[in-house]
Amino acid sequence: MADLPDYMREFDMDVDYGFTAVSQQPKTTTTPTVDPKLLESSNLEIAKVKTDVNDIKSMMNEIMQIVAERETISKEVADADIQNRFKEIEKVILPFLYNLSKSEEPYIHWPNRGPIIKAQIEKILKLTRG
């Protein structure tokens, strides 16, 4: 293990992958034979599997189109809902800020501001948190 490059030192090198390095090709003593009947039935099974796979691919494409359409619709609904909420928030905040800024006087007389501010806060929280 001393021959390992630095970048390999942090890896587990004791994993058995099921192969062994050899100096030459192993000699085979028998020639594999194939029964033609098995091959013929395998071809039929493979053709059936290919048909089934094509059917599954077609169904998956339909499902993916439906999912994409629903995601688009959901996103559009969510975007429209967010835009509406922001408009409602503007209706609460902008008049408040406008009324605070419309006078040139250096001081603002604001009796009973606690309940008024709390009501505005509740309106904003209702719009932002639902």
Order of alpha helices (4+ residues) and beta strands (2+ residues): alpha-alpha
